[in-house]
Amino acid sequence: MMITQREQQVLQHISFGLTDKEIANRLYISSHTIISHKKNLREKLSAANAPELVRIGFQLGYLSLSE
């Protein structure tokens, strides 16, 4: 499943444990937009919650331990 570049950025920030507001501030978008991106990510990756999103992100190669 393909995710957008912005969704990948949001996923990366989720993996760092940032809140929606913190992610929004770093990406210069609204927290409502972050909520939408997270919803889209959960649907695309069939994840129930943020920890599962991170696990799947690593499995699919969207996330890595090195930056």
N, CA, C and O atoms as a GROMACS GRO file, in nm:
protein
  268
    1MET      N    1   0.085  -0.118   0.000
    1MET     CA    2   0.000   0.000   0.000
    1MET      C    3   0.089   0.123   0.000
    1MET      O    4   0.183   0.133   0.078
    2MET      N    5   0.059   0.216  -0.086
    2MET     CA    6   0.136   0.339  -0.096
    2MET      C    7   0.077   0.446  -0.005
    2MET      O    8  -0.045   0.466   0.002
    3ILE      N    9   0.166   0.515   0.064
    3ILE     CA   10   0.124   0.630   0.142
    3ILE      C   11   0.192   0.753   0.084
    3ILE      O   12   0.297   0.743   0.020
    4THR      N   13   0.132   0.870   0.107
    4THR     CA   14   0.188   0.992   0.051
    4THR      C   15   0.312   1.034   0.130
    4THR      O   16   0.337   0.984   0.240
    5GLN      N   17   0.388   1.126   0.072
    5GLN     CA   18   0.507   1.177   0.140
    5GLN      C   19   0.467   1.243   0.272
    5GLN      O   20   0.536   1.224   0.373
    6ARG      N   21   0.360   1.319   0.273
    6ARG     CA   22   0.315   1.386   0.395
    6ARG      C   23   0.272   1.283   0.499
    6ARG      O   24   0.301   1.299   0.617
    7GLU      N   25   0.202   1.178   0.457
    7GLU     CA   26   0.163   1.072   0.550
    7GLU      C   27   0.287   1.005   0.609
    7GLU      O   28   0.289   0.970   0.727
    8GLN      N   29   0.389   0.988   0.527
    8GLN     CA   30   0.513   0.928   0.576
    8GLN      C   31   0.579   1.020   0.680
    8GLN      O   32   0.634   0.972   0.779
    9GLN      N   33   0.575   1.151   0.657
    9GLN     CA   34   0.629   1.245   0.754
    9GLN      C   35   0.552   1.237   0.886
    9GLN      O   36   0.611   1.236   0.993
   10VAL      N   37   0.421   1.231   0.876
   10VAL     CA   38   0.337   1.220   0.996
   10VAL      C   39   0.370   1.089   1.068
   10VAL      O   40   0.383   1.089   1.191
   11LEU      N   41   0.382   0.980   0.996
   11LEU     CA   42   0.414   0.852   1.055
   11LEU      C   43   0.548   0.857   1.127
   11LEU      O   44   0.562   0.802   1.236
   12GLN      N   45   0.646   0.922   1.068
   12GLN     CA   46   0.777   0.936   1.130
   12GLN      C   47   0.764   1.010   1.264
   12GLN      O   48   0.823   0.969   1.365
   13HIS      N   49   0.688   1.118   1.265
   13HIS     CA   50   0.669   1.194   1.388
   13HIS      C   51   0.591   1.114   1.493
   13HIS      O   52   0.618   1.125   1.612
   14ILE      N   53   0.496   1.035   1.448
   14ILE     CA   54   0.422   0.948   1.541
   14ILE      C   55   0.520   0.851   1.606
   14ILE      O   56   0.511   0.825   1.726
   15SER      N   57   0.613   0.799   1.528
   15SER     CA   58   0.709   0.702   1.582
   15SER      C   59   0.801   0.765   1.686
   15SER      O   60   0.857   0.693   1.769
   16PHE      N   61   0.816   0.897   1.684
   16PHE     CA   62   0.896   0.968   1.784
   16PHE      C   63   0.814   0.997   1.910
   16PHE      O   64   0.867   1.048   2.008
   17GLY      N   65   0.684   0.964   1.908
   17GLY     CA   66   0.599   0.983   2.024
   17GLY      C   67   0.542   1.123   2.038
   17GLY      O   68   0.499   1.161   2.147
   18LEU      N   69   0.541   1.199   1.929
   18LEU     CA   70   0.489   1.336   1.935
   18LEU      C   71   0.337   1.337   1.935
   18LEU      O   72   0.273   1.248   1.879
   19THR      N   73   0.280   1.438   1.998
   19THR     CA   74   0.135   1.456   1.998
   19THR      C   75   0.091   1.516   1.865
   19THR      O   76   0.173   1.564   1.786
   20ASP      N   77  -0.040   1.513   1.840
   20ASP     CA   78  -0.093   1.573   1.718
   20ASP      C   79  -0.054   1.720   1.708
   20ASP      O   80  -0.014   1.767   1.601
   21LYS      N   81  -0.064   1.792   1.818
   21LYS     CA   82  -0.031   1.935   1.817
   21LYS      C   83   0.117   1.957   1.789
   21LYS      O   84   0.153   2.048   1.714
   22GLU      N   85   0.203   1.875   1.847
   22GLU     CA   86   0.347   1.888   1.823
   22GLU      C   87   0.381   1.859   1.677
   22GLU      O   88   0.463   1.928   1.617
   23ILE      N   89   0.318   1.757   1.621
   23ILE     CA   90   0.341   1.724   1.479
   23ILE      C   91   0.293   1.839   1.392
   23ILE      O   92   0.362   1.880   1.298
   24ALA      N   93   0.175   1.890   1.422
   24ALA     CA   94   0.119   2.001   1.343
   24ALA      C   95   0.213   2.121   1.345
   24ALA      O   96   0.236   2.183   1.241
   25ASN      N   97   0.266   2.154   1.462
   25ASN     CA   98   0.357   2.268   1.472
   25ASN      C   99   0.485   2.246   1.391
   25ASN      O  100   0.535   2.338   1.327
   26ARG      N  101   0.537   2.125   1.393
   26ARG     CA  102   0.660   2.096   1.319
   26ARG      C  103   0.639   2.096   1.168
   26ARG      O  104   0.729   2.131   1.092
   27LEU      N  105   0.519   2.056   1.125
   27LEU     CA  106   0.492   2.048   0.981
   27LEU      C  107   0.416   2.170   0.929
   27LEU      O  108   0.385   2.178   0.810
   28TYR      N  109   0.387   2.266   1.018
   28TYR     CA  110   0.319   2.390   0.981
   28TYR      C  111   0.182   2.365   0.918
   28TYR      O  112   0.145   2.427   0.819
   29ILE      N  113   0.108   2.271   0.979
   29ILE     CA  114  -0.029   2.243   0.937
   29ILE      C  115  -0.115   2.233   1.062
   29ILE      O  116  -0.063   2.231   1.173
   30SER      N  117  -0.247   2.228   1.044
   30SER     CA  118  -0.336   2.225   1.160
   30SER      C  119  -0.340   2.085   1.223
   30SER      O  120  -0.311   1.985   1.158
   31SER      N  121  -0.376   2.082   1.350
   31SER     CA  122  -0.389   1.953   1.418
   31SER      C  123  -0.504   1.872   1.360
   31SER      O  124  -0.502   1.749   1.366
   32HIS      N  125  -0.604   1.940   1.302
   32HIS     CA  126  -0.714   1.869   1.236
   32HIS      C  127  -0.662   1.793   1.113
   32HIS      O  128  -0.709   1.683   1.083
   33THR      N  129  -0.568   1.852   1.044
   33THR     CA  130  -0.507   1.786   0.928
   33THR      C  131  -0.428   1.663   0.973
   33THR      O  132  -0.430   1.560   0.905
   34ILE      N  133  -0.360   1.674   1.086
   34ILE     CA  134  -0.286   1.560   1.140
   34ILE      C  135  -0.383   1.446   1.171
   34ILE      O  136  -0.355   1.330   1.140
   35ILE      N  137  -0.495   1.480   1.231
   35ILE     CA  138  -0.596   1.378   1.263
   35ILE      C  139  -0.644   1.309   1.135
   35ILE      O  140  -0.662   1.187   1.134
   36SER      N  141  -0.663   1.386   1.029
   36SER     CA  142  -0.704   1.328   0.900
   36SER      C  143  -0.596   1.236   0.843
   36SER      O  144  -0.625   1.128   0.793
   37HIS      N  145  -0.471   1.280   0.850
   37HIS     CA  146  -0.360   1.197   0.801
   37HIS      C  147  -0.352   1.067   0.880
   37HIS      O  148  -0.332   0.960   0.822
   38LYS      N  149  -0.367   1.076   1.012
   38LYS     CA  150  -0.362   0.955   1.094
   38LYS      C  151  -0.476   0.860   1.060
   38LYS      O  152  -0.457   0.738   1.055
   39LYS      N  153  -0.595   0.915   1.037
   39LYS     CA  154  -0.710   0.832   0.998
   39LYS      C  155  -0.682   0.763   0.865
   39LYS      O  156  -0.707   0.643   0.850
   40ASN      N  157  -0.629   0.838   0.769
   40ASN     CA  158  -0.596   0.780   0.638
   40ASN      C  159  -0.489   0.672   0.651
   40ASN      O  160  -0.498   0.568   0.586
   41LEU      N  161  -0.389   0.697   0.733
   41LEU     CA  162  -0.284   0.597   0.755
   41LEU      C  163  -0.341   0.470   0.816
   41LEU      O  164  -0.307   0.360   0.773
   42ARG      N  165  -0.427   0.484   0.917
   42ARG     CA  166  -0.487   0.366   0.980
   42ARG      C  167  -0.567   0.285   0.879
   42ARG      O  168  -0.564   0.162   0.880
   43GLU      N  169  -0.640   0.354   0.791
   43GLU     CA  170  -0.719   0.284   0.688
   43GLU      C  171  -0.628   0.216   0.587
   43GLU      O  172  -0.647   0.099   0.555
   44LYS      N  173  -0.530   0.290   0.536
   44LYS     CA  174  -0.441   0.236   0.432
   44LYS      C  175  -0.358   0.119   0.483
   44LYS      O  176  -0.334   0.022   0.410
   45LEU      N  177  -0.314   0.128   0.608
   45LEU     CA  178  -0.225   0.025   0.662
   45LEU      C  179  -0.299  -0.077   0.749
   45LEU      O  180  -0.237  -0.165   0.808
   46SER      N  181  -0.431  -0.065   0.757
   46SER     CA  182  -0.515  -0.156   0.836
   46SER      C  183  -0.465  -0.166   0.980
   46SER      O  184  -0.444  -0.275   1.033
   47ALA      N  185  -0.445  -0.050   1.041
   47ALA     CA  186  -0.396  -0.044   1.178
   47ALA      C  187  -0.506   0.009   1.269
   47ALA      O  188  -0.584   0.096   1.230
   48ALA      N  189  -0.511  -0.045   1.391
   48ALA     CA  190  -0.614  -0.004   1.486
   48ALA      C  191  -0.574   0.119   1.568
   48ALA      O  192  -0.659   0.192   1.617
   49ASN      N  193  -0.441   0.141   1.584
   49ASN     CA  194  -0.395   0.249   1.670
   49ASN      C  195  -0.253   0.291   1.630
   49ASN      O  196  -0.193   0.234   1.538
   50ALA      N  197  -0.200   0.392   1.700
   50ALA     CA  198  -0.069   0.447   1.666
   50ALA      C  199   0.045   0.345   1.682
   50ALA      O  200   0.130   0.337   1.594
   51PRO      N  201   0.049   0.268   1.791
   51PRO     CA  202   0.157   0.169   1.801
   51PRO      C  203   0.156   0.068   1.686
   51PRO      O  204   0.262   0.028   1.637
   52GLU      N  205   0.038   0.030   1.644
   52GLU     CA  206   0.029  -0.064   1.532
   52GLU      C  207   0.072   0.004   1.402
   52GLU      O  208   0.134  -0.060   1.317
   53LEU      N  209   0.041   0.133   1.386
   53LEU     CA  210   0.089   0.208   1.270
   53LEU      C  211   0.241   0.206   1.264
   53LEU      O  212   0.300   0.184   1.158
   54VAL      N  213   0.305   0.228   1.378
   54VAL     CA  214   0.451   0.229   1.383
   54VAL      C  215   0.507   0.091   1.348
   54VAL      O  216   0.601   0.080   1.269
   55ARG      N  217   0.450  -0.013   1.405
   55ARG     CA  218   0.495  -0.150   1.376
   55ARG      C  219   0.485  -0.180   1.228
   55ARG      O  220   0.580  -0.232   1.168
   56ILE      N  221   0.372  -0.149   1.169
   56ILE     CA  222   0.350  -0.175   1.027
   56ILE      C  223   0.442  -0.086   0.944
   56ILE      O  224   0.493  -0.130   0.840
   57GLY      N  225   0.464   0.038   0.988
   57GLY     CA  226   0.554   0.128   0.918
   57GLY      C  227   0.694   0.070   0.907
   57GLY      O  228   0.759   0.082   0.803
   58PHE      N  229   0.742   0.008   1.016
   58PHE     CA  230   0.873  -0.057   1.012
   58PHE      C  231   0.870  -0.179   0.921
   58PHE      O  232   0.963  -0.200   0.843
   59GLN      N  233   0.766  -0.259   0.931
   59GLN     CA  234   0.755  -0.381   0.850
   59GLN      C  235   0.756  -0.350   0.700
   59GLN      O  236   0.816  -0.423   0.621
   60LEU      N  237   0.688  -0.241   0.662
   60LEU     CA  238   0.677  -0.207   0.520
   60LEU      C  239   0.792  -0.118   0.471
   60LEU      O  240   0.798  -0.085   0.352
   61GLY      N  241   0.881  -0.079   0.560
   61GLY     CA  242   0.996   0.000   0.521
   61GLY      C  243   0.974   0.150   0.515
   61GLY      O  244   1.059   0.223   0.465
   62TYR      N  245   0.861   0.196   0.565
   62TYR     CA  246   0.837   0.341   0.570
   62TYR      C  247   0.916   0.407   0.682
   62TYR      O  248   0.944   0.526   0.676
   63LEU      N  249   0.953   0.327   0.784
   63LEU     CA  250   1.031   0.376   0.896
   63LEU      C  251   1.156   0.291   0.910
   63LEU      O  252   1.157   0.173   0.874
   64SER      N  253   1.261   0.350   0.962
   64SER     CA  254   1.383   0.275   0.990
   64SER      C  255   1.445   0.330   1.117
   64SER      O  256   1.410   0.439   1.162
   65LEU      N  257   1.538   0.256   1.175
   65LEU     CA  258   1.602   0.298   1.298
   65LEU      C  259   1.704   0.409   1.274
   65LEU      O  260   1.732   0.488   1.364
   66SER      N  261   1.759   0.416   1.154
   66SER     CA  262   1.853   0.523   1.121
   66SER      C  263   1.780   0.638   1.056
   66SER      O  264   1.681   0.618   0.985
   67GLU      N  265   1.828   0.758   1.081
   67GLU     CA  266   1.760   0.876   1.023
   67GLU      C  267   1.834   0.926   0.902
   67GLU      O  268   1.792   1.024   0.840
   0.00000   0.00000   0.00000
